[in-house]
Amino acid sequence: MIKKTLKTLSMGVALGTVAFAYANAAELTVYTAVEAEDLARYAAEFNKDHPDIKINWVRDSTGIVTAKLLAEKDNPQADVVWGLAATSLLLMKSEGMLEGYAPAGVENLDPKFVDKSTPPTWTGMDAWVAAVCYNTVESEKLGLTPPKTWKDLTKVEYKGHVIMPNPNSSGTGFLDVSSWLQMFGEVEGWAYMDALHENIARYTHSGSKPCKLAAAGEIPIGISFAFRGAKSKEDGAPLEIIVPEEGVGWDMEATAIIAGTDALEAAKTLVDWTVTKKANEMYNTGYAVVAYPGVAKPVKHFPANLAEKMIDNDFEFAANNRAAILKEWQSRYDSKSEAK
């Protein structure tokens, strides 16, 4: 009877210890623009190594997450940003919103994926690169010819047959607009977008959606990013992934700690994990270019010439002029944006 009582007491203490540990697990509010389908996988892999930290995701498209963070500048609600455009984080860095921190193992990353400050305020995860998703079946029905350049998309044959992301909502949309202004110059860049606007059916609030719509045959041409095209083609979509001859814009997803977080140690633990080889292997299932050298595996259907077509992207230009670019874009083209 005494043994049974002691055993029961011992079990009760053990269960109480587990309950106590669970109740005292750290929680992090993590803002992200990572594709929704990947978030559960990210959290699950992290929790295999750190089951004592719970991630509460706040997910939306890049432009909306960026606007939310800026609106909360004086009363931050996020602890960490895990997966947001580097151009957005550069903007927040200039506003003093990011905690300087050099994650353990940061020296293993490709230097172009690490903020130049000491200590860095953000670290890159992966890069996504612009491309055109061209539905060969639907285009043939319409008598279209495959475009070779960005400027080809202004030809009258494509009128009403092109969809692209709204840069106010989508990081992919913003990298498109920013890259056109860098490649063509400000005057010619806006003139190009004026002409392209005539052919746009509508602007989406997601960077992947134009390619998904093209893959589904709902539109023949979607301006999106290359990996989404490769993934859709692997799933059987009749797509050609076109890399325009002038060059293509790109951006990287990046991670940062929000200054003033009340969970700094847990935030550092998460950010340490995000730069590991294991984490980068996880990123590689969604992106062909990752921050940790030697990790990325060849991606089926990924355009062979994409790396050489990536422009020398001026991230400082994109970040410093973001607000003015978006305001100008909205005043010119927002009438064709889909409802939110």
C-alpha positions as CSV (number, residue, x, y, z in Angstrom):
1,M,0.0,0.0,0.0
2,I,2.9,2.3,0.9
3,K,4.7,1.4,-2.4
4,K,1.5,2.1,-4.4
5,T,1.1,5.4,-2.6
6,L,4.7,6.4,-3.3
7,K,4.4,5.3,-7.0
8,T,1.2,7.4,-7.4
9,L,2.9,10.3,-5.7
10,S,6.0,9.9,-8.0
11,M,3.8,9.8,-11.1
12,G,2.0,12.9,-9.9
13,V,5.2,14.8,-9.4
14,A,6.4,13.7,-12.9
15,L,3.2,14.8,-14.6
16,G,3.3,18.0,-12.6
17,T,6.8,18.6,-13.8
18,V,5.8,18.1,-17.4
19,A,2.8,20.3,-17.0
20,F,4.9,23.0,-15.3
21,A,7.5,22.8,-18.1
22,Y,4.8,23.0,-20.8
23,A,3.1,25.9,-19.0
24,N,6.4,27.7,-18.8
25,A,7.4,27.1,-22.4
26,A,8.5,30.3,-24.1
27,E,6.3,31.6,-26.8
28,L,7.4,33.7,-29.8
29,T,5.2,35.7,-32.1
30,V,6.7,35.3,-35.5
31,Y,5.7,37.5,-38.4
32,T,6.3,35.9,-41.8
33,A,5.6,36.0,-45.5
34,V,6.6,32.4,-46.1
35,E,4.2,30.4,-48.2
36,A,1.4,29.2,-45.8
37,E,2.0,25.5,-46.9
38,D,5.5,25.6,-45.5
39,L,4.9,27.1,-42.0
40,A,3.8,23.9,-40.2
41,R,6.9,22.2,-41.6
42,Y,9.2,25.0,-40.4
43,A,7.7,24.9,-36.9
44,A,7.8,21.1,-36.7
45,E,11.5,21.0,-37.7
46,F,12.5,23.7,-35.2
47,N,10.5,22.0,-32.4
48,K,12.3,18.7,-32.9
49,D,15.4,20.5,-31.6
50,H,13.6,23.0,-29.3
51,P,10.3,21.7,-28.0
52,D,10.3,24.2,-25.2
53,I,9.6,27.2,-27.6
54,K,6.2,27.6,-29.2
55,I,5.9,29.6,-32.4
56,N,2.7,31.7,-32.9
57,W,2.7,32.6,-36.6
58,V,1.3,35.8,-38.1
59,R,1.4,35.3,-41.8
60,D,0.5,37.5,-44.8
61,S,2.0,38.7,-48.0
62,T,5.2,40.7,-47.9
63,G,3.7,44.2,-48.3
64,I,1.0,43.6,-45.7
65,V,3.5,42.2,-43.1
66,T,5.9,45.1,-43.8
67,A,3.1,47.7,-43.4
68,K,2.0,46.0,-40.1
69,L,5.4,46.0,-38.7
70,L,5.9,49.7,-39.5
71,A,2.6,50.6,-38.0
72,E,3.6,48.8,-34.8
73,K,7.0,50.5,-34.6
74,D,6.2,52.2,-31.3
75,N,4.4,49.2,-29.8
76,P,6.0,46.1,-31.4
77,Q,3.8,43.0,-31.3
78,A,6.3,40.6,-33.0
79,D,9.4,39.0,-31.4
80,V,11.0,37.7,-34.6
81,V,10.5,38.0,-38.4
82,W,11.3,34.7,-40.0
83,G,10.9,35.0,-43.8
84,L,10.4,38.5,-45.1
85,A,12.1,40.4,-48.0
86,A,15.5,41.8,-47.2
87,T,14.4,45.1,-48.8
88,S,11.7,45.3,-46.1
89,L,14.1,44.5,-43.3
90,L,16.6,47.1,-44.6
91,L,13.8,49.6,-44.3
92,M,13.1,48.5,-40.7
93,K,16.8,48.6,-39.9
94,S,16.9,52.3,-41.0
95,E,14.0,52.9,-38.5
96,G,15.9,51.3,-35.7
97,M,13.4,48.5,-35.4
98,L,15.8,45.5,-35.4
99,E,18.0,44.0,-32.7
100,G,21.6,43.6,-33.7
101,Y,22.6,39.9,-33.2
102,A,25.2,37.6,-34.8
103,P,23.7,34.1,-34.8
104,A,25.9,31.2,-33.8
105,G,27.3,29.9,-37.1
106,V,26.6,33.0,-39.2
107,E,30.1,32.8,-40.5
108,N,29.1,29.7,-42.5
109,L,26.6,31.6,-44.7
110,D,27.4,33.2,-48.0
111,P,28.3,36.8,-47.1
112,K,25.8,38.3,-49.5
113,F,23.1,36.8,-47.3
114,V,24.3,38.6,-44.2
115,D,23.7,42.3,-43.2
116,K,27.0,44.2,-43.3
117,S,26.5,45.9,-39.9
118,T,28.5,44.6,-36.8
119,P,26.6,42.9,-35.3
120,P,24.3,42.1,-38.3
121,T,20.6,43.0,-37.9
122,W,19.3,40.4,-40.3
123,T,20.4,37.2,-42.0
124,G,19.2,35.8,-45.3
125,M,17.6,32.4,-45.8
126,D,17.0,31.9,-49.5
127,A,16.5,33.9,-52.7
128,W,13.6,34.0,-55.1
129,V,14.1,35.2,-58.7
130,A,11.6,36.7,-61.1
131,A,10.4,34.8,-64.2
132,V,7.5,34.5,-66.5
133,C,5.2,31.5,-66.3
134,Y,3.9,30.8,-69.8
135,N,1.1,28.3,-70.4
136,T,1.9,26.7,-73.7
137,V,-1.6,25.1,-74.2
138,E,-3.6,28.3,-73.5
139,S,-1.3,30.5,-75.5
140,E,-1.5,28.2,-78.5
141,K,-5.3,28.4,-78.4
142,L,-5.0,32.2,-78.4
143,G,-2.4,32.3,-81.1
144,L,0.3,33.9,-78.9
145,T,4.0,33.6,-79.3
146,P,6.4,33.2,-76.3
147,P,7.8,36.5,-75.2
148,K,11.6,36.7,-75.1
149,T,12.0,40.0,-73.2
150,W,10.1,42.1,-70.6
151,K,9.4,44.6,-73.3
152,D,7.8,42.0,-75.5
153,L,5.0,41.8,-72.9
154,T,3.8,45.3,-74.0
155,K,2.9,44.0,-77.5
156,V,-0.7,44.2,-78.4
157,E,-1.0,40.4,-78.8
158,Y,-0.8,40.0,-75.0
159,K,-3.6,42.5,-74.2
160,G,-5.6,41.1,-71.3
161,H,-3.5,38.0,-71.1
162,V,-1.0,39.0,-68.4
163,I,-1.2,38.9,-64.6
164,M,1.4,40.2,-62.2
165,P,1.6,40.8,-58.4
166,N,0.7,44.2,-56.8
167,P,4.0,45.5,-55.3
168,N,2.1,47.0,-52.4
169,S,1.1,43.6,-51.3
170,S,3.7,41.3,-52.8
171,G,7.5,41.1,-52.4
172,T,7.7,39.6,-55.8
173,G,5.7,42.5,-57.3
174,F,8.0,45.0,-55.6
175,L,11.2,43.2,-56.9
176,D,9.7,43.4,-60.4
177,V,9.0,47.1,-60.2
178,S,12.3,47.9,-58.5
179,S,14.3,45.8,-61.1
180,W,12.6,47.5,-64.0
181,L,13.5,50.9,-62.6
182,Q,17.1,49.8,-62.2
183,M,17.4,48.1,-65.6
184,F,15.6,50.8,-67.7
185,G,16.1,53.9,-65.6
186,E,13.4,55.9,-63.9
187,V,11.8,57.6,-66.9
188,E,11.9,54.6,-69.2
189,G,11.0,52.2,-66.4
190,W,7.7,54.0,-65.6
191,A,7.0,54.3,-69.4
192,Y,7.5,50.5,-69.6
193,M,5.1,49.9,-66.8
194,D,2.5,52.3,-68.4
195,A,2.6,50.2,-71.5
196,L,2.6,46.9,-69.6
197,H,-0.5,48.1,-67.7
198,E,-2.4,48.2,-70.9
199,N,-2.0,44.4,-71.2
200,I,-2.5,43.5,-67.5
201,A,-5.8,41.6,-66.8
202,R,-5.4,42.3,-63.0
203,Y,-2.8,42.6,-60.2
204,T,-2.8,39.9,-57.5
205,H,-1.9,40.3,-53.9
206,S,0.3,37.2,-53.9
207,G,3.6,36.7,-55.7
208,S,3.0,33.0,-56.5
209,K,-0.6,33.4,-57.6
210,P,0.1,34.6,-61.2
211,C,2.1,31.4,-61.8
212,K,-0.6,29.3,-60.1
213,L,-3.3,30.9,-62.3
214,A,-1.1,30.3,-65.4
215,A,-0.5,26.7,-64.4
216,A,-4.3,26.2,-64.0
217,G,-5.0,27.7,-67.4
218,E,-6.9,30.6,-66.1
219,I,-4.4,33.1,-67.8
220,P,-1.7,32.3,-70.3
221,I,1.0,34.5,-68.8
222,G,1.8,35.1,-65.1
223,I,4.7,37.2,-63.9
224,S,5.9,35.4,-60.8
225,F,9.1,33.7,-59.6
226,A,11.0,30.9,-61.1
227,F,10.7,28.3,-58.3
228,R,7.0,28.4,-58.3
229,G,7.0,27.8,-62.1
230,A,9.4,24.8,-61.7
231,K,7.2,23.4,-58.9
232,S,4.0,23.8,-61.0
233,K,5.7,22.3,-64.0
234,E,6.8,19.3,-62.0
235,D,3.2,18.9,-60.9
236,G,2.2,18.5,-64.6
237,A,1.3,22.1,-65.6
238,P,2.0,22.9,-69.3
239,L,4.4,25.7,-68.4
240,E,7.4,27.2,-70.1
241,I,9.5,29.2,-67.6
242,I,10.8,32.2,-69.4
243,V,13.8,34.3,-68.2
244,P,13.6,37.6,-70.0
245,E,16.8,38.6,-71.8
246,E,17.2,42.0,-70.1
247,G,17.7,40.3,-66.8
248,V,15.5,39.5,-63.8
249,G,15.1,41.0,-60.3
250,W,15.5,39.0,-57.2
251,D,15.2,39.3,-53.4
252,M,15.9,37.2,-50.5
253,E,13.8,36.0,-47.5
254,A,15.5,37.0,-44.3
255,T,15.2,36.8,-40.6
256,A,15.6,39.3,-37.8
257,I,14.8,39.9,-34.1
258,I,12.5,42.8,-33.4
259,A,14.1,45.3,-31.0
260,G,12.4,45.5,-27.6
261,T,11.2,41.9,-27.6
262,D,10.4,40.5,-24.1
263,A,11.6,37.1,-25.2
264,L,15.1,37.9,-26.3
265,E,16.8,34.6,-25.3
266,A,14.1,32.5,-27.0
267,A,14.3,34.8,-30.1
268,K,18.1,34.3,-30.2
269,T,17.6,30.5,-30.0
270,L,15.2,30.6,-32.9
271,V,17.5,32.8,-35.0
272,D,20.5,30.6,-34.2
273,W,18.5,27.7,-35.6
274,T,17.5,29.5,-38.8
275,V,21.0,29.8,-40.0
276,T,21.9,26.2,-39.5
277,K,22.6,23.7,-42.3
278,K,19.5,21.8,-41.3
279,A,17.3,24.9,-41.7
280,N,18.8,25.7,-45.1
281,E,18.2,22.2,-46.2
282,M,14.6,22.8,-45.3
283,Y,14.5,26.1,-47.3
284,N,15.9,24.2,-50.3
285,T,12.6,22.3,-50.6
286,G,10.9,25.6,-51.4
287,Y,13.8,27.6,-53.0
288,A,16.6,26.7,-55.4
289,V,19.0,29.3,-53.9
290,V,19.8,29.2,-50.2
291,A,22.2,31.1,-47.9
292,Y,24.3,28.1,-46.8
293,P,26.9,27.2,-49.5
294,G,26.8,23.7,-50.8
295,V,23.3,22.9,-49.5
296,A,21.2,23.7,-52.6
297,K,20.4,20.7,-54.8
298,P,19.5,21.1,-58.5
299,V,15.9,21.7,-59.1
300,K,14.1,20.0,-61.9
301,H,12.8,22.5,-64.5
302,F,14.6,25.4,-63.0
303,P,16.0,27.6,-65.8
304,A,19.7,26.8,-66.4
305,N,20.6,30.4,-67.2
306,L,18.8,32.0,-64.3
307,A,21.8,32.8,-62.1
308,E,23.5,34.7,-64.9
309,K,20.4,36.7,-65.6
310,M,20.0,37.9,-62.0
311,I,20.7,41.7,-62.0
312,D,23.2,43.3,-59.7
313,N,20.3,44.2,-57.3
314,D,20.8,47.5,-55.4
315,F,19.0,46.6,-52.2
316,E,19.7,50.0,-50.7
317,F,18.0,51.7,-53.6
318,A,15.0,49.5,-53.3
319,A,14.7,50.0,-49.5
320,N,15.3,53.7,-49.5
321,N,12.9,54.4,-52.3
322,R,10.3,51.9,-51.4
323,A,7.6,54.3,-50.1
324,A,7.9,56.6,-53.1
325,I,7.9,53.8,-55.6
326,L,4.8,52.2,-54.1
327,K,3.0,55.5,-53.9
328,E,3.7,56.2,-57.6
329,W,2.7,52.7,-58.7
330,Q,-0.5,52.9,-56.8
331,S,-1.5,56.2,-58.3
332,R,-0.9,54.9,-61.8
333,Y,-2.1,51.3,-61.8
334,D,-4.1,50.3,-58.7
335,S,-7.4,50.4,-60.6
336,K,-6.7,46.9,-61.9
337,S,-5.8,45.4,-58.5
338,E,-8.0,42.5,-57.4
339,A,-10.1,43.0,-54.3
340,K,-8.4,42.1,-51.0
